[in-house]
């Protein structure tokens, strides 16, 4: 796994030694960031369930002004710290070491994020829990974007009734990226 583009281009990243964490492949990461390219420069990026930190580091490498990473798994926290230091991105990043559902309310009142990315463990319903928290928060800018990496088998039929709009669905083999925004009233 490596940084695909930007100031840290081609630098290798460590992965978390665990069967429960699925690192986003370089090809998937490249596709994701090709879609996000116009939104990244100068953005504030929130990476939930950060794993190795590769997604936030890619955003920083491509010009995001700030990234906040939220992770509570200790081996992943160590890897994120090592990856941020190795890529020299630690000055523009903040690592919050706690459960996402506890961290989000604590982030309330800070400057809002342009992009919120989440890659929770598959098939546990965490996407819906996080979207519920985000729905009642001011963490996302008015024109901001939420991206969810999820199993292709995950049901998102509840998005509209929760007040979200699915703008794009990018399917890979076993997973997909959903690009959603709060519905304008």
N, CA, C and O of each residue as an XYZ file, in Angstrom:
740
protein
N       0.851     -1.169      0.000
C       0.000      0.000      0.000
C       0.899      1.235      0.000
O       1.930      1.274      0.671
N       0.479      2.245     -0.772
C       1.306      3.449     -0.914
C       0.419      4.667     -1.093
O      -0.787      4.550     -1.311
N       1.036      5.840     -0.999
C       0.351      7.080     -1.327
C       0.361      7.192     -2.852
O       1.413      7.040     -3.473
N      -0.785      7.453     -3.455
C      -0.931      7.429     -4.910
C      -0.413      8.709     -5.573
O       0.304      8.640     -6.571
N      -0.767      9.867     -5.031
C      -0.419     11.127     -5.698
C      -0.160     12.233     -4.691
O      -0.443     12.092     -3.501
N       0.389     13.348     -5.192
C       0.600     14.517     -4.357
C       1.980     14.566     -3.745
O       2.909     13.913     -4.221
N       2.109     15.350     -2.682
C       3.426     15.600     -2.100
C       4.081     14.362     -1.485
O       5.307     14.309     -1.392
N       3.313     13.387     -1.072
C       3.883     12.161     -0.497
C       3.806     10.995     -1.483
O       3.896      9.834     -1.084
N       3.641     11.302     -2.755
C       3.468     10.293     -3.806
C       4.507      9.175     -3.724
O       5.700      9.424     -3.549
N       4.032      7.960     -3.851
C       4.821      6.722     -3.908
C       5.399      6.278     -2.564
O       6.042      5.231     -2.494
N       5.186      7.045     -1.503
C       5.694      6.597     -0.208
C       4.894      5.381      0.259
O       3.665      5.382      0.187
N       5.585      4.346      0.736
C       4.869      3.166      1.220
C       4.231      3.435      2.577
O       4.782      4.168      3.398
N       3.074      2.840      2.802
C       2.376      2.965      4.075
C       2.290      1.607      4.742
O       2.141      0.579      4.081
N       2.386      1.618      6.065
C       2.212      0.377      6.821
C       0.736      0.033      6.888
O      -0.124      0.912      6.821
N       0.455     -1.250      7.021
C      -0.918     -1.702      7.203
C      -1.068     -2.276      8.608
O      -0.083     -2.607      9.269
N      -2.286     -2.383      9.039
C      -2.576     -2.901     10.371
C      -2.580     -4.422     10.311
O      -3.302     -5.010      9.506
N      -1.777     -5.063     11.156
C      -1.745     -6.531     11.149
C      -2.988     -7.106     11.827
O      -2.979     -7.398     13.023
N      -4.057     -7.261     11.044
C      -5.309     -7.758     11.599
C      -6.193     -8.277     10.483
O      -6.209     -7.718      9.386
N      -6.921     -9.336     10.757
C      -7.875     -9.864      9.782
C      -9.147     -9.030      9.754
O      -9.915     -9.106      8.795
N      -9.381     -8.232     10.800
C     -10.625     -7.475     10.890
C     -10.556     -6.134     10.159
O     -11.581     -5.473      9.989
N      -9.367     -5.725      9.727
C      -9.232     -4.458      9.012
C      -8.917     -4.744      7.553
O      -7.983     -5.482      7.238
N      -9.720     -4.143      6.656
C      -9.544     -4.322      5.225
C      -8.915     -3.060      4.648
O      -9.614     -2.060      4.484
N      -7.638     -3.071      4.339
C      -7.067     -1.862      3.738
C      -7.667     -1.609      2.354
O      -7.855     -2.536      1.567
N      -7.961     -0.357      2.078
C      -8.466      0.011      0.756
C      -7.323     -0.163     -0.237
O      -6.237      0.383     -0.040
N      -7.561     -0.912     -1.289
C      -6.498     -1.163     -2.261
C      -6.086      0.128     -2.961
O      -6.852      1.090     -3.018
N      -4.868      0.132     -3.489
C      -4.383      1.309     -4.203
C      -5.293      1.657     -5.378
O      -5.556      2.833     -5.633
N      -5.771      0.648     -6.088
C      -6.624      0.899     -7.251
C      -7.949      1.549     -6.824
O      -8.410      2.496     -7.462
N      -8.553      1.043     -5.756
C      -9.805      1.613     -5.252
C      -9.578      3.034     -4.753
O     -10.388      3.927     -5.002
N      -8.461      3.236     -4.042
C      -8.125      4.558     -3.516
C      -7.925      5.549     -4.666
O      -8.374      6.693     -4.592
N      -7.255      5.108     -5.716
C      -7.033      5.971     -6.868
C      -8.350      6.361     -7.530
O      -8.536      7.522     -7.894
N      -9.262      5.411     -7.689
C     -10.573      5.692     -8.268
C     -11.337      6.687     -7.403
O     -11.917      7.647     -7.912
N     -11.335      6.454     -6.096
C     -12.021      7.350     -5.164
C     -11.495      8.776     -5.290
O     -12.275      9.722     -5.403
N     -10.183      8.926     -5.272
C      -9.614     10.268     -5.304
C      -9.679     10.920     -6.684
O      -9.613     12.146     -6.780
N      -9.805     10.141     -7.745
C     -10.067     10.730     -9.052
C     -11.457     11.381     -9.057
O     -11.652     12.436     -9.660
N     -12.411     10.747     -8.385
C     -13.759     11.304     -8.275
C     -13.740     12.560     -7.398
O     -14.418     13.542     -7.701
N     -12.970     12.525     -6.323
C     -12.937     13.632     -5.360
C     -11.989     14.774     -5.729
O     -11.993     15.814     -5.070
N     -11.193     14.597     -6.754
C     -10.108     15.547     -7.078
C     -10.486     17.018     -6.974
O      -9.731     17.780     -6.369
N     -11.612     17.462     -7.529
C     -11.916     18.897     -7.455
C     -12.213     19.390     -6.030
O     -12.086     20.582     -5.749
N     -12.603     18.489     -5.144
C     -13.001     18.880     -3.787
C     -11.847     18.856     -2.776
O     -11.978     19.426     -1.693
N     -10.744     18.221     -3.098
C      -9.686     17.974     -2.113
C      -8.828     19.201     -1.772
O      -8.626     19.464     -0.587
N      -8.319     19.959     -2.736
C      -7.425     21.064     -2.366
C      -8.069     22.029     -1.365
O      -9.139     22.584     -1.611
N      -7.387     22.211     -0.236
C      -7.846     23.133      0.800
C      -8.971     22.633      1.676
O      -9.434     23.371      2.545
N      -9.428     21.408      1.483
C     -10.585     20.918      2.244
C     -10.212     20.474      3.655
O      -9.050     20.219      3.971
N     -11.236     20.395      4.481
C     -11.136     19.797      5.816
C     -11.755     18.408      5.696
O     -12.912     18.272      5.296
N     -10.985     17.376      6.042
C     -11.325     15.977      5.771
C     -11.453     15.223      7.093
O     -10.540     15.256      7.918
N     -12.579     14.545      7.298
C     -12.801     13.719      8.485
C     -12.818     12.264      8.056
O     -13.637     11.865      7.228
N     -11.915     11.468      8.620
C     -11.773     10.046      8.282
C     -12.193      9.215      9.491
O     -11.479      9.159     10.492
N     -13.352      8.573      9.393
C     -13.897      7.768     10.488
C     -13.581      6.291     10.269
O     -13.639      5.799      9.142
N     -13.246      5.586     11.348
C     -12.803      4.187     11.265
C     -11.554      4.158     10.372
O     -11.541      3.488      9.340
N     -10.526      4.877     10.770
C      -9.382      5.217      9.909
C      -8.469      4.067      9.523
O      -7.770      4.168      8.515
N      -8.446      2.982     10.276
C      -7.572      1.859      9.922
C      -6.117      2.265      9.940
O      -5.583      2.583     11.002
N      -5.458      2.263      8.788
C      -4.039      2.629      8.689
C      -3.839      4.134      8.493
O      -2.715      4.629      8.572
N      -4.929      4.855      8.238
C      -4.845      6.280      7.970
C      -4.601      6.604      6.503
O      -4.428      7.770      6.148
N      -4.586      5.597      5.654
C      -4.225      5.787      4.245
C      -5.145      6.752      3.502
O      -4.676      7.502      2.646
N      -6.427      6.751      3.807
C      -7.358      7.633      3.094
C      -7.099      9.086      3.468
O      -7.010      9.943      2.589
N      -6.977      9.373      4.756
C      -6.701     10.747      5.191
C      -5.340     11.217      4.699
O      -5.189     12.370      4.295
N      -4.356     10.339      4.730
C      -3.016     10.703      4.254
C      -3.049     11.013      2.759
O      -2.381     11.940      2.300
N      -3.817     10.249      2.009
C      -3.960     10.534      0.572
C      -4.594     11.909      0.366
O      -4.164     12.674     -0.497
N      -5.615     12.216      1.162
C      -6.258     13.533      1.057
C      -5.263     14.649      1.369
O      -5.208     15.651      0.656
N      -4.481     14.479      2.425
C      -3.473     15.482      2.783
C      -2.415     15.615      1.692
O      -2.014     16.725      1.344
N      -1.972     14.501      1.163
C      -0.962     14.509      0.117
C      -1.448     15.265     -1.123
O      -0.663     15.897     -1.830
N      -2.751     15.185     -1.368
C      -3.337     15.836     -2.549
C      -3.801     17.266     -2.266
O      -4.408     17.904     -3.127
N      -3.518     17.767     -1.069
C      -3.779     19.185     -0.822
C      -4.834     19.539      0.194
O      -5.143     20.719      0.357
N      -5.413     18.554      0.897
C      -6.342     18.900      1.975
C      -5.591     19.732      3.009
O      -4.418     19.476      3.279
N      -6.251     20.711      3.579
C      -5.578     21.578      4.549
C      -5.489     20.939      5.928
O      -4.599     21.268      6.712
N      -6.411     20.026      6.225
C      -6.482     19.413      7.560
C      -7.227     18.099      7.449
O      -8.179     17.972      6.679
N      -6.782     17.118      8.230
C      -7.506     15.843      8.318
C      -7.602     15.427      9.771
O      -6.628     15.492     10.521
N      -8.772     15.007     10.147
C      -9.017     14.450     11.479
C      -9.307     12.967     11.286
O     -10.196     12.595     10.520
N      -8.554     12.125     11.983
C      -8.715     10.682     11.881
C      -9.270     10.166     13.202
O      -8.780     10.540     14.268
N     -10.279      9.318     13.141
C     -10.879      8.751     14.339
C     -10.747      7.234     14.277
O     -11.219      6.589     13.341
N     -10.094      6.681     15.296
C      -9.842      5.234     15.362
C      -9.690      4.841     16.824
O      -9.098      5.585     17.607
N     -10.222      3.673     17.203
C     -10.082      3.234     18.593
C      -9.329      1.911     18.751
O      -9.109      1.472     19.880
N      -8.936      1.275     17.671
C      -8.226     -0.001     17.735
C      -6.729      0.288     17.928
O      -6.095      0.877     17.052
N      -6.172     -0.120     19.059
C      -4.794      0.252     19.430
C      -3.732     -0.066     18.368
O      -2.904      0.797     18.076
N      -3.725     -1.270     17.779
C      -2.730     -1.515     16.729
C      -2.878     -0.549     15.547
O      -1.879     -0.149     14.948
N      -4.102     -0.178     15.213
C      -4.323      0.771     14.116
C      -3.820      2.160     14.509
O      -3.232      2.861     13.685
N      -4.044      2.554     15.741
C      -3.570      3.855     16.222
C      -2.058      3.956     16.074
O      -1.539      4.986     15.643
N      -1.353      2.887     16.430
C       0.117      2.884     16.280
C       0.512      3.035     14.806
O       1.421      3.799     14.480
N      -0.163      2.314     13.930
C       0.155      2.371     12.497
C      -0.162      3.756     11.935
O       0.625      4.298     11.159
N      -1.289      4.330     12.312
C      -1.636      5.683     11.841
C      -0.548      6.668     12.249
O      -0.088      7.466     11.432
N      -0.139      6.612     13.507
C       0.896      7.525     14.003
C       2.184      7.361     13.207
O       2.795      8.353     12.808
N       2.600      6.123     12.972
C       3.813      5.860     12.193
C       3.665      6.375     10.754
O       4.596      6.972     10.214
N       2.497      6.146     10.133
C       2.283      6.588      8.755
C       2.252      8.116      8.647
O       2.804      8.681      7.703
N       1.618      8.775      9.597
C       1.591     10.244      9.587
C       3.001     10.810      9.750
O       3.379     11.752      9.053
N       3.775     10.238     10.665
C       5.139     10.716     10.880
C       6.022     10.445      9.660
O       6.793     11.311      9.246
N       5.910      9.251      9.088
C       6.733      8.874      7.940
C       6.465      9.774      6.731
O       7.388     10.159      6.013
N       5.176     10.106      6.517
C       4.813     10.942      5.373
C       4.932     12.441      5.679
O       4.718     13.284      4.809
N       5.277     12.747      6.921
C       5.420     14.144      7.380
C       4.097     14.913      7.275
O       4.080     16.097      6.937
N       3.004     14.229      7.567
C       1.676     14.846      7.506
C       1.117     15.148      8.903
O       0.010     15.673      9.022
N       1.864     14.824      9.945
C       1.349     14.937     11.299
C       0.973     16.364     11.693
O       0.116     16.547     12.557
N       1.583     17.372     11.089
C       1.280     18.766     11.451
C      -0.088     19.230     10.958
O      -0.650     20.186     11.492
N      -0.620     18.558      9.946
C      -1.936     18.935      9.416
C      -3.006     17.912      9.776
O      -4.126     17.967      9.268
N      -2.651     16.981     10.655
C      -3.576     15.903     11.016
C      -3.787     15.863     12.522
O      -2.928     16.261     13.309
N      -4.948     15.372     12.886
C      -5.272     15.144     14.295
C      -5.830     13.730     14.401
O      -6.710     13.341     13.633
N      -5.317     12.974     15.348
C      -5.783     11.606     15.575
C      -6.580     11.567     16.871
O      -6.060     11.878     17.943
N      -7.828     11.187     16.763
C      -8.692     11.027     17.937
C      -8.805      9.540     18.207
O      -9.242      8.768     17.354
N      -8.401      9.152     19.410
C      -8.277      7.735     19.764
C      -9.477      7.282     20.593
O      -9.354      7.020     21.790
N     -10.621      7.194     19.953
C     -11.808      6.688     20.640
C     -12.846      6.227     19.629
O     -12.704      6.442     18.425
N     -13.879      5.597     20.134
C     -14.966      5.109     19.305
C     -15.592      6.277     18.534
O     -15.810      7.353     19.090
N     -15.872      6.053     17.274
C     -16.440      7.087     16.410
C     -17.714      7.677     17.009
O     -17.926      8.888     16.963
N     -18.562      6.813     17.571
C     -19.850      7.288     18.099
C     -19.678      8.210     19.305
O     -20.556      9.026     19.586
N     -18.566      8.091     20.016
C     -18.266      8.999     21.126
C     -17.528     10.240     20.646
O     -17.716     11.329     21.187
N     -16.687     10.073     19.628
C     -15.872     11.181     19.131
C     -16.703     12.233     18.403
O     -16.441     13.427     18.543
N     -17.694     11.811     17.634
C     -18.457     12.772     16.826
C     -19.109     13.873     17.660
O     -18.980     15.044     17.303
N     -19.802     13.554     18.751
C     -20.375     14.647     19.554
C     -19.297     15.576     20.135
O     -19.545     16.768     20.316
N     -18.123     15.047     20.422
C     -17.031     15.875     20.954
C     -16.455     16.817     19.887
O     -15.878     17.852     20.221
N     -16.609     16.466     18.621
C     -16.129     17.324     17.528
C     -17.093     18.479     17.242
O     -16.742     19.437     16.553
N     -18.292     18.375     17.773
C     -19.308     19.410     17.565
C     -18.778     20.752     18.067
O     -18.119     20.820     19.104
N     -19.068     21.804     17.331
C     -18.614     23.133     17.722
C     -17.308     23.553     17.061
O     -16.944     24.728     17.092
N     -16.604     22.596     16.465
C     -15.407     22.931     15.704
C     -15.819     23.346     14.305
O     -16.988     23.244     13.931
N     -14.848     23.816     13.538
C     -15.108     24.178     12.150
C     -15.581     22.931     11.395
O     -15.024     21.847     11.571
N     -16.595     23.087     10.568
C     -17.205     21.955      9.855
C     -16.253     21.376      8.806
O     -15.285     22.013      8.390
N     -16.564     20.151      8.398
C     -15.750     19.419      7.422
C     -16.377     19.503      6.031
O     -17.598     19.546      5.881
N     -15.507     19.524      5.022
C     -15.952     19.498      3.625
C     -16.302     18.078      3.194
O     -17.253     17.855      2.445
N     -15.507     17.120      3.687
C     -15.696     15.709      3.326
C     -15.617     14.871      4.595
O     -14.696     15.018      5.399
N     -16.599     13.992      4.758
C     -16.566     12.998      5.835
C     -16.552     11.637      5.165
O     -17.471     11.279      4.429
N     -15.489     10.882      5.433
C     -15.319      9.546      4.861
C     -15.432      8.530      5.988
O     -14.859      8.719      7.061
N     -16.171      7.453      5.743
C     -16.228      6.376      6.745
C     -16.109      5.016      6.082
O     -16.698      4.751      5.034
N     -15.329      4.167      6.730
C     -15.132      2.790      6.277
C     -15.258      1.881      7.496
O     -14.269      1.308      7.953
N     -16.489      1.749      8.027
C     -16.670      0.940      9.230
C     -16.597     -0.552      8.933
O     -16.681     -0.964      7.776
N     -16.441     -1.359      9.978
C     -16.512     -2.813      9.767
C     -17.818     -3.156      9.045
O     -18.882     -2.640      9.387
N     -17.722     -4.021      8.057
C     -18.888     -4.378      7.250
C     -19.928     -5.150      8.061
O     -19.609     -5.865      9.011
N     -21.180     -4.976      7.646
C     -22.321     -5.759      8.129
C     -22.579     -5.630      9.638
O     -23.073     -6.572     10.258
N     -22.256     -4.494     10.224
C     -22.524     -4.285     11.652
C     -23.519     -3.142     11.891
O     -23.869     -2.853     13.035
N     -23.969     -2.499     10.818
C     -24.946     -1.424     10.944
C     -24.383     -0.100     11.444
O     -25.140      0.807     11.789
N     -23.070      0.014     11.483
C     -22.459      1.235     12.004
C     -22.684      2.436     11.085
O     -22.725      3.572     11.557
N     -22.829      2.200      9.792
C     -23.084      3.299      8.856
C     -24.334      4.061      9.274
O     -24.334      5.291      9.330
N     -25.399      3.321      9.566
C     -26.671      3.944      9.937
C     -26.534      4.709     11.251
O     -27.063      5.812     11.383
N     -25.830      4.132     12.222
C     -25.627      4.817     13.507
C     -24.881      6.132     13.314
O     -25.252      7.154     13.892
N     -23.836      6.103     12.506
C     -23.042      7.319     12.275
C     -23.861      8.353     11.515
O     -23.820      9.536     11.852
N     -24.604      7.932     10.496
C     -25.443      8.870      9.749
C     -26.493      9.510     10.647
O     -26.835     10.680     10.473
N     -26.996      8.760     11.590
C     -27.968      9.310     12.552
C     -27.324     10.413     13.391
O     -27.930     11.461     13.616
N     -26.104     10.178     13.850
C     -25.383     11.196     14.623
C     -25.100     12.416     13.751
O     -25.295     13.551     14.187
N     -24.643     12.187     12.524
C     -24.317     13.300     11.623
C     -25.548     14.120     11.260
O     -25.465     15.334     11.073
N     -26.686     13.449     11.162
C     -27.930     14.132     10.788
C     -28.271     15.245     11.773
O     -28.788     16.290     11.378
N     -27.992     15.030     13.018
C     -28.309     16.030     14.025
C     -27.142     16.925     14.389
O     -27.186     17.610     15.410
N     -26.094     16.933     13.571
C     -24.900     17.697     13.912
C     -24.640     18.814     12.908
O     -25.345     18.965     11.910
N     -23.609     19.583     13.207
C     -23.141     20.623     12.285
C     -21.723     20.317     11.830
O     -20.949     21.226     11.527
N     -21.386     19.034     11.784
C     -20.025     18.626     11.435
C     -19.731     18.712      9.939
O     -18.570     18.827      9.545
N     -20.755     18.660      9.112
C     -20.579     18.707      7.661
C     -20.985     20.084      7.150
O     -22.048     20.597      7.499
N     -20.130     20.675      6.322
C     -20.473     21.962      5.710
C     -21.740     21.813      4.882
O     -22.104     20.708      4.479
N     -22.400     22.917      4.637
C     -23.656     22.901      3.893
C     -23.527     22.238      2.526
O     -24.439     21.536      2.089
N     -22.404     22.455      1.850
C     -22.179     21.835      0.537
C     -21.228     20.637      0.640
O     -20.610     20.238     -0.347
N     -21.121     20.075      1.833
C     -20.199     18.971      2.082
C     -20.693     17.630      1.553
O     -21.834     17.492      1.112
N     -19.802     16.653      1.611
C     -20.056     15.331      1.051
C     -19.684     14.258      2.067
O     -18.649     14.347      2.726
N     -20.534     13.248      2.186
C     -20.254     12.073      3.013
C     -20.006     10.908      2.064
O     -20.774     10.672      1.132
N     -18.914     10.181      2.319
C     -18.603      9.003      1.510
C     -18.564      7.805      2.447
O     -17.925      7.840      3.499
N     -19.247      6.761      2.053
C     -19.269      5.526      2.840
C     -18.690      4.415      1.999
O     -19.099      4.209      0.856
N     -17.720      3.687      2.573
C     -17.234      2.462      1.948
C     -17.939      1.321      2.665
O     -17.830      1.185      3.883
N     -18.666      0.500      1.907
C     -19.485     -0.547      2.509
C     -19.547     -1.769      1.597
O     -19.227     -1.707      0.410
N     -19.965     -2.865      2.188
C     -20.201     -4.083      1.418
C     -21.325     -3.822      0.413
O     -22.249     -3.058      0.691
N     -21.238     -4.459     -0.747
C     -22.308     -4.294     -1.740
C     -23.628     -4.875     -1.226
O     -24.687     -4.600     -1.790
N     -23.570     -5.669     -0.168
C     -24.777     -6.281      0.397
C     -25.440     -5.415      1.464
O     -26.505     -5.770      1.971
N     -24.834     -4.296      1.809
C     -25.385     -3.434      2.849
C     -26.611     -2.695      2.320
O     -26.589     -2.136      1.223
N     -27.678     -2.701      3.114
C     -28.932     -2.047      2.749
C     -28.868     -0.570      3.135
O     -28.635     -0.236      4.297
N     -29.072      0.298      2.168
C     -29.115      1.736      2.415
C     -30.468      2.322      2.017
O     -30.561      3.506      1.694
N     -31.504      1.507      2.040
C     -32.831      1.977      1.639
C     -33.371      3.056      2.575
O     -34.339      3.734      2.230
N     -32.779      3.227      3.729
C     -33.221      4.204      4.723
C     -32.691      5.622      4.475
O     -33.111      6.557      5.157
N     -31.787      5.796      3.522
C     -31.133      7.093      3.330
C     -32.134      8.241      3.158
O     -32.023      9.270      3.824
N     -33.097      8.062      2.275
C     -34.036      9.142      1.989
C     -34.852      9.518      3.225
O     -35.024     10.700      3.522
N     -35.353      8.518      3.941
C     -36.161      8.835      5.130
C     -35.322      9.472      6.241
O     -35.870     10.135      7.123
N     -34.006      9.279      6.209
C     -33.126      9.936      7.177
C     -32.739     11.341      6.728
O     -32.081     12.072      7.469
N     -33.143     11.719      5.520
C     -32.848     13.063      5.042
C     -31.587     13.169      4.209
O     -31.013     14.250      4.076
N     -31.150     12.042      3.645
C     -29.954     12.037      2.811
C     -30.319     11.744      1.362
O     -31.352     11.146      1.063
N     -29.442     12.185      0.481
C     -29.614     11.942     -0.946
C     -28.381     11.202     -1.463
O     -27.251     11.633     -1.232
N     -28.601     10.094     -2.161
C     -27.503      9.349     -2.780
C     -27.183     10.014     -4.111
O     -28.006     10.010     -5.026
N     -25.976     10.590     -4.220
C     -25.572     11.284     -5.431
C     -24.838     10.390     -6.415
O     -24.905     10.588     -7.629
N     -24.133      9.398     -5.871
C     -23.348      8.510     -6.742
C     -23.100      7.202     -5.992
O     -22.916      7.190     -4.775
N     -23.101      6.111     -6.741
C     -22.814      4.789     -6.185
C     -21.761      4.152     -7.083
O     -22.034      3.847     -8.244
N     -20.567      3.953     -6.551
C     -19.466      3.361     -7.319
C     -19.225      1.958     -6.783
O     -18.749      1.784     -5.661
N     -19.559      0.954     -7.598
C     -19.434     -0.441     -7.184
C     -18.103     -1.018     -7.644
O     -17.661     -0.788     -8.770
N     -17.474     -1.772     -6.750
C     -16.266     -2.520     -7.062
C     -16.681     -3.992     -7.018
O     -17.848     -4.286     -7.277
N     -15.804     -4.909     -6.709
C     -16.206     -6.318     -6.685
C     -17.112     -6.632     -5.493
O     -18.266     -7.022     -5.671
N     -16.586     -6.461     -4.279
C     -17.344     -6.837     -3.087
C     -17.772     -5.649     -2.231
O     -18.480     -5.813     -1.237
N     -17.341     -4.464     -2.622
C     -17.689     -3.281     -1.847
C     -18.042     -2.135     -2.790
O     -17.917     -2.248     -4.010
N     -18.481     -1.043     -2.200
C     -18.898      0.123     -2.987
C     -18.601      1.393     -2.216
O     -18.429      1.367     -0.997
N     -18.543      2.500     -2.931
C     -18.483      3.824     -2.329
C     -19.810      4.505     -2.602
O     -20.263      4.561     -3.746
N     -20.428      5.017     -1.564
C     -21.648      5.792     -1.696
C     -21.294      7.242     -1.424
O     -20.632      7.543     -0.431
N     -21.723      8.136     -2.286
C     -21.479      9.562     -2.146
C     -22.827     10.189     -1.823
O     -23.725     10.224     -2.665
N     -22.960     10.680     -0.606
C     -24.265     11.188     -0.170
C     -24.148     12.602      0.391
O     -23.094     13.029      0.864
N     -25.258     13.298      0.319
C     -25.343     14.642      0.879
C     -26.665     14.749      1.649
O     -27.622     14.031      1.359
N     -26.704     15.645      2.625
C     -27.996     15.910      3.267
C     -28.931     16.519      2.223
O     -28.531     17.372      1.431
N     -30.169     16.069      2.238
C     -31.156     16.580      1.277
C     -31.488     18.024      1.616
O     -31.717     18.365      2.776
N     -31.511     18.861      0.597
C     -31.877     20.277      0.793
C     -33.383     20.378      0.975
O     -34.156     19.732      0.267
N     -33.774     21.177      1.910
C     -35.219     21.303      2.185
C     -35.816     22.459      1.444
O     -37.015     22.712      1.557
